[in-house]
Amino acid sequence: MTLAVVLLAAGKGKRMLSKTQKILHEVGGKPMVQHVFETAVSVADMPPILVVGPDETGVQDLLGDGAKYVVQPEALGTGHAAQMAAPSADGRSDQVIVTYGDMPLLRAETLRRQA
């Protein structure tokens, strides 16, 4: 079985009243998305697929080439974001787990149980 992990990382997090994208806020000394990314890397059989917004470069600047990036051109919701990622996993994985990039306490064990 080949497992892919998609991280939904688009969105500005306007309700946080910050100019910093929500998933780039630090929790435990690291940006939220970095925690989730490292967890995804530990369970996935390929680089994680991150769905980002069109003008949101902070995640790519942070994580570099260790991920596959898919741009969601319009903020049309989480279902649309997952659809945007589908072609990147199609034919390369038997299973896909879709999760949020703002869940810094997500454990590898939890993802493995979902697979």
MARNUSE-644085 format. One record per atom (N, C-alpha, C): residue in one letter; x, y, z. Coordinates in steps of 0.001 Angstrom, whole numbers, padded with zeros to 6 digits, always signed. Layout:
# residues N
aXYZ;...
END
This chain:
# residues 115
m+000838-001182+000000;m+000000+000000+000000;m+000886+001251+000000;t+000572+002188-000871;t+001297+003454-000955;t+000400+004559-000410;l+000917+005303+000543;l+000133+006329+001228;l+000614+007729+000865;a-000330+008592+000513;a-000056+010021+000296;a-000784+010818+001374;v-000178+011917+001789;v-000813+012809+002757;v-000937+014193+002125;v-002154+014728+002159;v-002444+016072+001657;v-002665+016980+002859;l-001954+018096+002889;l-002136+019086+003942;l-002814+020311+003348;l-003954+020659+003883;l-004670+021852+003437;l-004042+023048+004143;a-003302+023837+003375;a-002499+024910+003959;a-002824+026281+003378;a-003945+026398+002682;a-004344+027692+002117;a-005171+028457+003139;g-005219+029738+002994;g-006044+030559+003873;g-005207+031483+004721;k-005763+032627+004976;k-005025+033652+005697;k-005277+033620+007202;g-006328+032958+007637;g-006637+032932+009065;g-007034+034311+009580;k-007935+034973+008870;k-008327+036351+009191;k-008845+036500+010619;r-009464+035466+011149;r-010034+035572+012503;r-008956+035708+013568;m-007705+035421+013217;m-006620+035571+014189;m-006163+037025+014305;l-006678+037883+013418;l-006330+039309+013430;l-004820+039514+013383;s-004171+038807+012479;s-002722+038874+012324;s-002389+038994+010845;k-001293+039634+010549;k-000840+039714+009159;k-000101+038443+008752;t+000244+037629+009720;t+000925+036361+009460;t-000113+035291+009167;q+000126+034510+008142;q-000776+033407+007802;q-000905+032482+009018;k-002113+032054+009315;k-002384+031286+010537;k-001425+030121+010729;i-001216+029321+009704;i-000409+028112+009867;i+001073+028403+010070;l+001474+029670+009924;l+002868+030049+010159;l+003101+030566+011575;h+002031+030675+012377;h+002202+031053+013778;h+002877+029904+014519;e+003759+030269+015435;e+004530+029248+016146;e+003765+028649+017317;v+003953+027356+017456;v+003455+026588+018597;v+004621+025697+019014;g+005058+025813+020243;g+006168+024979+020695;g+007464+025247+019943;g+007673+026498+019512;g+008928+026872+018878;g+009013+026644+017380;k+007941+026136+016767;k+007927+025904+015321;k+006581+026336+014758;p+006564+026757+013487;p+005273+027062+012869;p+004354+025841+012878;m+003055+026088+013056;m+002078+024991+013104;m+002245+024030+011944;v+002364+024564+010736;v+002426+023711+009552;v+003678+022836+009549;q+004748+023304+010166;q+005965+022487+010206;q+005754+021238+011061;h+005048+021382+012173;h+004729+020215+013007;h+003958+019177+012188;v+002912+019635+011498;v+002060+018722+010727;v+002842+018125+009561;f+003657+018940+008907;f+004475+018474+007790;f+005413+017352+008239;e+006092+017540+009351;e+007021+016519+009850;e+006286+015226+010191;t+005095+015344+010733;t+004285+014161+011014;t+003906+013463+009717;a+003494+014229+008718;a+003121+013651+007416;a+004305+012945+006772;v+005472+013548+006821;v+006678+012938+006245;v+006961+011591+006902;s+006708+011496+008192;s+007026+010259+008913;s+006111+009092+008550;v+004952+009367+007958;v+004031+008268+007623;v+003806+008079+006124;a+004027+009115+005327;a+003728+009049+003891;a+004842+008341+003125;d+004472+007760+002004;d+005431+007080+001144;d+005945+007983+000032;m+005576+009236+000072;m+006006+010226-000923;m+005956+011589-000245;p+006585+012603-000842;p+006516+013926-000212;p+005062+014374-000037;p+004749+014985+001097;p+003394+015475+001315;p+002982+016471+000231;i+001689+016515-000047;i+001114+017446-001014;i+000459+018562-000210;l+000916+019791-000407;l+000357+020927+000318;l-000451+021795-000625;v-001682+022083-000244;v-002533+022983-001016;v-002380+024372-000405;v-001919+025321-001223;v-001659+026679-000757;v-002459+027677-001588;g-002600+028884-001062;g-003288+029947-001790;g-002375+030584-002829;p-002945+031364-003738;p-002180+031890-004869;p-001055+032856-004503;d-001205+033622-003461;d-000169+034590-003089;d+000459+034264-001739;e+000362+033030-001335;e+000879+032611-000031;e+002179+031839-000237;t+003292+032548-000106;t+004592+031918-000347;t+005302+031509+000939;g+004762+031881+002075;g+005430+031595+003339;g+005643+030119+003608;v+004668+029297+003259;v+004786+027852+003495;v+005886+027272+002617;q+005921+027664+001354;q+006958+027168+000452;q+008335+027647+000893;d+008417+028885+001358;d+009688+029406+001859;d+010156+028606+003067;l+009232+028221+003921;l+009563+027473+005134;l+009958+026031+004838;l+009164+025328+004051;l+009347+023885+003867;l+010198+023519+002657;g+010387+024432+001743;g+011272+024195+000604;g+010813+023076-000311;d+011774+022334-000828;d+011519+021306-001837;d+011058+019966-001269;g+010836+019895+000021;g+010444+018630+000627;g+008986+018261+000427;a+008252+019104-000295;a+006819+018870-000497;a+006454+019159-001942;k+005303+018660-002330;k+004693+018991-003623;k+003652+020062-003318;y+003681+021177-004048;y+002755+022275-003797;y+001718+022368-004904;v+000479+022555-004506;v-000629+022742-005432;v-001298+024056-005042;v-001501+024927-006008;v-002119+026227-005729;v-003627+026133-005946;q-004368+026552-004927;q-005823+026677-005037;q-006095+028130-005439;p-006436+028370-006711;p-006527+029743-007202;p-007598+030594-006525;e-008678+029978-006089;e-009747+030692-005386;e-010074+029942-004105;a-010415+030681-003065;a-010788+030066-001797;a-012233+029581-001885;l-012416+028366-002375;l-013762+027803-002557;l-014062+026691-001554;g-013297+026624-000478;g-013581+025662+000575;g-012646+024468+000596;t-012794+023679+001658;t-011892+022547+001856;t-012114+021431+000847;g-013359+021212+000451;g-013628+020181-000559;g-012941+020510-001872;h-013009+021771-002257;h-012341+022210-003484;h-010827+022070-003346;a-010293+022403-002182;a-008851+022268-001958;a-008414+020815-002110;a-009185+019899-001560;a-008859+018471-001697;a-008925+018043-003160;q-009901+018556-003898;q-009996+018247-005330;q-008774+018751-006086;m-008256+019896-005697;m-007077+020456-006357;m-005866+019542-006172;a-005790+018858-005036;a-004646+017990-004742;a-004754+016628-005404;a-005955+016207-005741;a-006180+014844-006247;a-005284+014455-007414;p-005100+015289-008438;p-004249+014873-009558;p-002796+014590-009153;s-002323+015227-008088;s-000942+015003-007653;s-000750+013641-007008;a-001814+013062-006488;a-001725+011741-005859;a-002223+010637-006777;d-003003+010992-007780;d-003619+010010-008670;d-002571+009153-009371;g-002726+007856-009244;g-001815+006924-009890;g-000507+006725-009154;r-000277+007502-008107;r+000963+007388-007342;r+000739+006792-005961;s-000524+006712-005547;s-000801+006205-004207;s-002081+005381-004205;d-002126+004447-003269;d-003317+003622-003091;d-004298+004272-002124;q-003752+005058-001200;q-004567+005718-000186;q-004110+007148-000024;v-005064+008029+000266;v-004758+009440+000493;v-005429+009871+001790;i-004665+010493+002657;i-005209+011095+003871;i-005158+012604+003675;v-006285+013261+003886;v-006361+014719+003785;v-006536+015263+005196;t-005680+016209+005580;t-005778+016805+006901;t-005415+018285+006811;y-005575+018969+007906;y-005351+020414+007944;y-003921+020739+008354;g-003416+021856+007840;g-002065+022292+008167;g-001966+023034+009479;d-003083+023213+010174;d-003069+023957+011439;d-003367+023055+012639;m-002861+021831+012572;m-003077+020866+013662;m-001722+020416+014214;p-001036+021294+014948;p+000331+020990+015371;p+000459+019805+016321;l-000621+019395+016939;l-000553+018273+017879;l-000934+016941+017241;l-001149+016929+015943;l-001475+015690+015232;l-000303+014721+015341;r-000602+013490+015724;r+000457+012492+015913;r+000511+011525+014737;a+001696+011019+014489;a+001890+010039+013415;a+001007+008820+013644;e+000870+008410+014874;e+000034+007254+015214;e-001414+007470+014757;t-001909+008676+014918;t-003276+008991+014497;t-003418+008859+012985;l-002454+009382+012239;l-002503+009250+010780;l-002400+007790+010354;r-001530+007037+010986;r-001381+005616+010629;r-002688+004853+010834;r-003414+005191+011889;r-004690+004509+012142;r-005740+004853+011098;q-005601+006001+010465;q-006545+006401+009423;q-006295+005664+008112;a-005080+005199+007934;a-004692+004572+006651;a-005324+003221+006446;
END
